[in-house]
Amino acid sequence: MNANQRFDITLQQKLDAREASGLSRELVTVGNRIDFSSNDYLGFSKLPALQAIEVKTQPTGATGSRLVTGNSELAETTEKIIADFHHAEAALIFNAGYMANVGLFSCIATKGDTIISDELIHASIIDGIRLNHANRYKFKHNDVADLEKKMQQATGQIFVAVESIYSMDGDEAPLVAISELCKKYNALLLVDEAHAIGVLGDKGDGLVCKYNLQNDVYATVYTFGKAIGLHGAVVTGSNVLRNYLINNARSFIFATALPPHTFLQIQQAYQLLPTADRKYLFDLISHFRETVGKTKGLQFIDSCSPIQGIIVGDSFKTKALSYYLRDKGFFVKAILPPTVPVGTERLRISLHTFNTVNEIDMLVEEIKNFIA
């Protein structure tokens, strides 16, 4: 047995331990099942107007990072369109939401500063903060009073990190109250709008714009891989912030740029956002909440966004319910620790404009059958 084979045995033992605890992960495909799991809230990923983008005249790849050969007028024009859409001074596109948050939070603060984040903040922000040498605190989820306590302990420049809509609970951050608190302590507010872009705001421009906080938020992250149905992400803010990230965000500096046709698709998607059928989506959300509200024996998360959840509280039971629904033709993923805290294992149900009232009724009926 060589070293490679011996190490495979070590890895397999760790996988076996994870399987025994009910926390193993697996890759599965949606197939022909009814999608109640993806983040494609507006159905943009299958939109003919985006699929039909002409790519024959564009290179297949960017050929390098933006700082080498990957920059283009197309990329910079796209950033200008996005900045204008969100009423920001400037924008910088990254290859993914994960890379945007890691790049931003790893370089925005320095030693002696303090970054305070909501305890349910996305893993990409946690990883970015871990790469920073600033002091780190977490505050209780959406608890403005606890945030103020942490601010009173902070040193240096204070940064506050929140999601406008939380990815696993679907609830909304009290952005206005947090913004006011940041002003009181001269703190800089950074908001991840990954699950709000396209869904919330008059034009689908997110909650920062909805509450007119563009001048109070220092940096905002929007992703293209969810309601926009594409790939990539963007950080909006000042021209100075954009130039700082170009010079310091390693996930931007050392990554090959997005392929040119993706910029064309992003531009088209932003043109379509204002006319997306958000009313129908929120009609579905209301119907789902009314339906599950009448169902006894289930603990549902209180959320007014497309992200809904059934708390099961046990990894094995959560996976069993997910497998049962899969066999019945529904695709709903089980969400397990460490993605969510132990004891809050859940089914994360995403609602989309391509779902129907009848599909929701059938899904809830099967959930009721499982727990009966």
C-alpha positions as CSV (number, residue, x, y, z in Angstrom):
1,M,0.0,0.0,0.0
2,N,1.5,3.3,-1.1
3,A,1.1,6.7,0.6
4,N,-1.8,7.8,-1.6
5,Q,-3.8,4.7,-0.7
6,R,-3.0,5.0,3.0
7,F,-4.2,8.6,3.0
8,D,-7.4,7.6,1.1
9,I,-8.1,5.3,4.0
10,T,-7.7,8.2,6.4
11,L,-10.1,10.4,4.4
12,Q,-12.6,7.5,4.2
13,Q,-12.6,7.1,7.9
14,K,-13.5,10.8,8.3
15,L,-16.3,10.4,5.7
16,D,-17.6,7.3,7.5
17,A,-17.7,9.3,10.8
18,R,-19.6,12.1,9.1
19,E,-22.1,9.5,7.6
20,A,-22.6,7.9,11.0
21,S,-23.5,11.3,12.5
22,G,-26.1,11.9,9.7
23,L,-24.1,14.9,8.4
24,S,-22.7,13.6,5.1
25,R,-23.1,15.7,2.0
26,E,-23.8,14.4,-1.5
27,L,-24.1,15.7,-5.0
28,V,-27.6,15.2,-6.6
29,T,-29.3,16.5,-9.6
30,V,-32.8,18.1,-9.8
31,G,-33.7,16.0,-12.8
32,N,-37.4,16.3,-13.7
33,R,-38.5,17.0,-10.2
34,I,-40.4,20.1,-9.2
35,D,-37.7,22.6,-8.1
36,F,-38.4,23.9,-4.5
37,S,-34.7,24.3,-3.7
38,S,-32.7,26.5,-6.2
39,N,-32.1,30.2,-5.8
40,D,-33.5,30.9,-9.2
41,Y,-36.4,32.9,-7.7
42,L,-37.4,34.6,-10.9
43,G,-36.8,31.8,-13.3
44,F,-34.1,33.8,-15.1
45,S,-31.8,30.9,-15.6
46,K,-34.2,29.5,-18.3
47,L,-35.2,32.8,-19.7
48,P,-35.0,32.7,-23.6
49,A,-33.9,36.4,-23.7
50,L,-30.7,35.4,-21.7
51,Q,-30.2,32.1,-23.4
52,A,-30.3,33.7,-26.8
53,I,-27.4,36.1,-26.1
54,E,-25.1,36.0,-29.2
55,V,-21.7,34.7,-28.2
56,K,-20.2,33.9,-31.6
57,T,-18.5,37.3,-31.9
58,Q,-17.0,37.1,-28.4
59,P,-13.9,35.2,-27.2
60,T,-14.8,32.0,-25.3
61,G,-12.7,33.1,-22.3
62,A,-11.2,36.2,-20.7
63,T,-7.6,34.9,-21.2
64,G,-6.4,36.3,-17.9
65,S,-7.3,38.3,-14.8
66,R,-8.7,41.8,-15.1
67,L,-5.3,43.2,-14.2
68,V,-3.5,41.3,-17.0
69,T,-5.5,40.6,-20.2
70,G,-9.0,40.0,-18.9
71,N,-10.3,43.6,-18.6
72,S,-12.5,44.9,-21.4
73,E,-14.8,47.8,-22.2
74,L,-17.6,45.3,-21.9
75,A,-16.7,44.6,-18.3
76,E,-16.4,48.2,-17.4
77,T,-19.6,49.2,-19.2
78,T,-21.4,46.4,-17.3
79,E,-20.1,47.8,-14.0
80,K,-21.2,51.3,-14.9
81,I,-24.7,49.9,-15.7
82,I,-24.9,48.1,-12.4
83,A,-23.6,51.1,-10.4
84,D,-26.3,53.4,-12.0
85,F,-29.0,50.8,-11.3
86,H,-28.2,50.7,-7.6
87,H,-27.5,54.4,-7.4
88,A,-23.9,53.8,-6.4
89,E,-20.8,55.7,-7.4
90,A,-18.9,52.6,-8.7
91,A,-19.0,48.8,-9.0
92,L,-16.5,46.0,-9.3
93,I,-17.4,42.5,-10.6
94,F,-16.1,39.3,-9.0
95,N,-16.4,35.8,-10.4
96,A,-18.8,34.6,-7.6
97,G,-20.5,35.9,-4.5
98,Y,-18.1,33.8,-2.4
99,M,-15.1,35.5,-4.0
100,A,-16.7,38.9,-3.6
101,N,-17.2,38.5,0.1
102,V,-13.9,36.8,0.8
103,G,-12.1,39.6,-1.2
104,L,-13.9,42.4,0.4
105,F,-13.8,41.3,4.0
106,S,-10.2,40.0,3.9
107,C,-8.8,43.4,3.0
108,I,-11.2,46.0,4.2
109,A,-10.0,46.2,7.8
110,T,-6.6,46.2,9.4
111,K,-5.1,45.1,12.7
112,G,-6.7,47.1,15.5
113,D,-10.0,47.6,13.7
114,T,-13.1,45.6,14.6
115,I,-15.5,43.7,12.3
116,I,-18.9,42.8,13.9
117,S,-21.1,40.4,12.1
118,D,-24.6,38.9,12.6
119,E,-24.2,35.3,14.1
120,L,-26.1,33.9,11.0
121,I,-23.9,35.6,8.4
122,H,-23.0,33.7,5.3
123,A,-19.9,31.4,5.4
124,S,-18.2,33.5,2.7
125,I,-18.2,36.6,5.0
126,I,-17.0,34.5,7.9
127,D,-14.1,33.1,5.8
128,G,-13.2,36.6,4.6
129,I,-13.2,38.0,8.1
130,R,-11.0,35.0,9.3
131,L,-8.4,36.1,6.7
132,N,-8.4,39.6,8.2
133,H,-6.2,40.6,11.2
134,A,-9.0,42.8,12.7
135,N,-10.8,42.0,15.9
136,R,-13.9,39.9,15.4
137,Y,-17.3,39.9,17.2
138,K,-20.6,38.3,16.5
139,F,-23.9,39.8,17.6
140,K,-27.2,37.9,18.2
141,H,-29.2,37.5,15.1
142,N,-31.0,40.7,14.1
143,D,-30.5,42.0,17.7
144,V,-29.7,45.7,17.5
145,A,-29.3,46.0,21.2
146,D,-26.7,43.2,21.3
147,L,-24.9,44.9,18.3
148,E,-24.6,48.1,20.2
149,K,-23.0,46.2,23.2
150,K,-20.4,44.8,20.8
151,M,-19.8,48.2,19.3
152,Q,-19.1,49.6,22.8
153,Q,-16.3,46.9,23.1
154,A,-14.8,47.6,19.7
155,T,-11.6,49.4,18.9
156,G,-10.3,51.2,15.8
157,Q,-12.6,51.5,12.8
158,I,-15.8,49.5,13.2
159,F,-17.3,47.5,10.4
160,V,-20.7,45.9,10.6
161,A,-21.6,43.0,8.3
162,V,-25.1,41.8,7.7
163,E,-27.2,40.1,5.0
164,S,-30.4,42.0,4.0
165,I,-32.2,38.7,3.6
166,Y,-30.6,35.7,5.4
167,S,-29.9,32.7,3.2
168,M,-31.1,30.0,5.5
169,D,-33.9,31.7,7.4
170,G,-35.2,34.0,4.8
171,D,-35.8,36.8,7.3
172,E,-35.0,40.4,6.8
173,A,-32.3,42.4,8.7
174,P,-33.5,45.6,10.4
175,L,-31.3,47.6,8.0
176,V,-32.7,51.0,8.9
177,A,-32.1,50.5,12.7
178,I,-28.7,49.1,12.1
179,S,-27.8,51.9,9.8
180,E,-28.8,54.5,12.4
181,L,-26.7,52.7,15.0
182,C,-23.7,52.7,12.7
183,K,-24.0,56.4,12.3
184,K,-24.0,56.8,16.1
185,Y,-20.7,54.9,16.4
186,N,-19.2,56.1,13.1
187,A,-19.2,52.5,12.0
188,L,-19.2,51.4,8.3
189,L,-22.1,49.1,7.3
190,L,-21.5,46.4,4.7
191,V,-24.6,44.6,3.3
192,D,-24.8,41.3,1.4
193,E,-27.9,41.5,-0.9
194,A,-27.5,38.1,-2.4
195,H,-31.1,37.0,-1.7
196,A,-32.7,40.4,-2.1
197,I,-31.5,41.4,-5.5
198,G,-34.2,40.8,-8.1
199,V,-36.8,40.0,-5.5
200,L,-37.1,43.1,-3.3
201,G,-37.2,46.8,-4.1
202,D,-39.4,48.5,-6.7
203,K,-37.1,47.5,-9.6
204,G,-35.7,44.4,-7.9
205,D,-32.8,46.6,-6.8
206,G,-32.7,45.2,-3.2
207,L,-33.4,46.5,0.2
208,V,-30.6,49.1,0.4
209,C,-32.2,51.0,-2.4
210,K,-35.8,50.3,-1.1
211,Y,-34.9,52.0,2.2
212,N,-32.8,54.7,0.4
213,L,-29.7,53.7,2.3
214,Q,-27.3,54.0,-0.6
215,N,-25.4,56.8,1.1
216,D,-25.4,55.2,4.5
217,V,-24.1,51.8,3.5
218,Y,-20.4,51.7,2.7
219,A,-20.3,48.6,0.5
220,T,-23.0,46.3,-0.9
221,V,-22.6,42.9,-2.5
222,Y,-25.0,41.7,-5.1
223,T,-24.8,38.2,-6.7
224,F,-25.8,37.1,-10.2
225,G,-26.2,33.4,-9.4
226,K,-29.5,33.6,-7.6
227,A,-32.5,35.7,-8.9
228,I,-30.5,36.9,-11.9
229,G,-29.9,33.3,-12.9
230,L,-26.3,33.7,-14.1
231,H,-22.9,33.7,-12.4
232,G,-20.7,36.2,-10.7
233,A,-21.2,39.0,-8.2
234,V,-20.5,42.7,-7.8
235,V,-19.4,45.0,-5.0
236,T,-20.9,48.6,-5.2
237,G,-19.6,51.6,-3.3
238,S,-17.3,54.6,-3.9
239,N,-14.7,54.9,-6.6
240,V,-12.0,54.8,-3.9
241,L,-13.4,51.5,-2.6
242,R,-13.4,50.1,-6.1
243,N,-9.7,51.1,-6.7
244,Y,-8.8,49.7,-3.2
245,L,-10.3,46.3,-4.0
246,I,-8.6,46.2,-7.4
247,N,-5.3,46.7,-5.5
248,N,-5.9,44.5,-2.5
249,A,-8.7,41.9,-2.9
250,R,-6.8,38.8,-3.7
251,S,-9.8,36.9,-5.0
252,F,-10.1,39.6,-7.7
253,I,-6.4,40.1,-8.4
254,F,-5.5,36.4,-8.9
255,A,-8.7,35.1,-10.7
256,T,-9.3,34.9,-14.4
257,A,-12.1,37.3,-15.3
258,L,-15.6,36.1,-16.3
259,P,-16.0,35.2,-20.0
260,P,-17.2,38.2,-22.2
261,H,-20.6,36.7,-23.0
262,T,-21.4,36.6,-19.3
263,F,-21.1,40.4,-19.2
264,L,-23.6,40.6,-22.0
265,Q,-26.0,38.3,-20.2
266,I,-25.6,40.4,-17.0
267,Q,-26.5,43.6,-18.9
268,Q,-29.6,41.9,-20.3
269,A,-30.7,40.6,-17.0
270,Y,-30.4,44.0,-15.4
271,Q,-32.6,45.4,-18.2
272,L,-35.2,42.7,-17.4
273,L,-35.2,43.1,-13.6
274,P,-37.7,46.0,-13.4
275,T,-40.4,44.1,-15.2
276,A,-40.0,40.7,-13.5
277,D,-43.2,39.3,-12.1
278,R,-42.5,39.9,-8.4
279,K,-46.2,40.2,-7.6
280,Y,-46.9,36.6,-8.6
281,L,-43.9,35.5,-6.5
282,F,-45.2,37.2,-3.4
283,D,-48.7,35.8,-4.1
284,L,-47.1,32.3,-4.0
285,I,-45.3,33.2,-0.8
286,S,-48.5,34.3,0.8
287,H,-50.3,31.2,-0.3
288,F,-47.5,29.0,1.1
289,R,-47.6,30.7,4.4
290,E,-51.4,30.5,4.7
291,T,-51.3,26.8,3.8
292,V,-48.6,25.7,6.2
293,G,-50.1,28.0,8.9
294,K,-53.1,25.6,8.9
295,T,-50.8,22.5,9.3
296,K,-50.4,21.2,12.8
297,G,-47.2,19.5,14.0
298,L,-44.8,21.5,11.8
299,Q,-42.5,24.3,12.9
300,F,-42.1,26.8,10.0
301,I,-39.6,29.7,9.9
302,D,-41.3,33.1,10.0
303,S,-40.2,34.5,6.7
304,C,-41.8,36.8,4.1
305,S,-39.2,36.1,1.4
306,P,-39.0,33.3,-1.1
307,I,-36.9,31.4,1.4
308,Q,-39.1,29.3,3.7
309,G,-38.1,26.5,6.1
310,I,-39.4,23.6,8.0
311,I,-37.4,23.0,11.2
312,V,-37.1,19.3,11.8
313,G,-34.3,19.4,14.4
314,D,-32.7,16.1,13.6
315,S,-30.3,15.4,10.8
316,F,-31.5,11.8,10.1
317,K,-35.2,12.8,10.1
318,T,-34.5,15.9,7.9
319,K,-32.7,13.8,5.3
320,A,-35.4,11.2,5.4
321,L,-38.0,13.8,4.7
322,S,-35.9,15.2,1.8
323,Y,-35.5,11.7,0.3
324,Y,-39.3,11.0,0.7
325,L,-40.1,14.2,-1.2
326,R,-37.6,13.4,-3.8
327,D,-39.3,10.1,-4.4
328,K,-42.6,11.9,-4.7
329,G,-41.2,14.2,-7.5
330,F,-40.2,17.3,-5.4
331,F,-36.6,18.6,-5.1
332,V,-36.1,20.1,-1.6
333,K,-32.7,19.9,0.1
334,A,-32.0,19.1,3.7
335,I,-29.9,21.7,5.4
336,L,-27.7,20.4,8.1
337,P,-25.0,21.6,10.6
338,P,-22.6,23.3,10.3
339,T,-24.6,25.3,7.7
340,V,-27.3,25.8,10.4
341,P,-26.9,25.4,14.2
342,V,-27.4,21.9,15.7
343,G,-31.1,21.4,16.6
344,T,-32.3,23.6,13.7
345,E,-31.8,21.1,10.9
346,R,-34.4,21.9,8.3
347,L,-35.8,21.6,4.8
348,R,-35.1,24.9,3.0
349,I,-38.0,25.5,0.6
350,S,-37.4,28.1,-2.1
351,L,-40.4,29.5,-4.0
352,H,-40.1,30.7,-7.6
353,T,-42.1,32.4,-10.3
354,F,-42.3,29.1,-12.2
355,N,-43.9,27.3,-9.3
356,T,-47.7,27.0,-9.1
357,V,-50.3,27.1,-6.3
358,N,-51.1,23.5,-7.1
359,E,-47.5,22.4,-6.8
360,I,-47.3,24.1,-3.4
361,D,-50.5,22.4,-2.3
362,M,-49.1,19.0,-3.4
363,L,-45.8,19.6,-1.6
364,V,-47.4,20.5,1.7
365,E,-49.8,17.5,1.4
366,E,-46.8,15.2,1.0
367,I,-45.1,16.8,4.0
368,K,-48.2,16.2,6.0
369,N,-48.3,12.5,4.8
370,F,-44.7,12.0,6.0
371,I,-45.3,13.3,9.5
372,A,-48.7,11.6,9.9
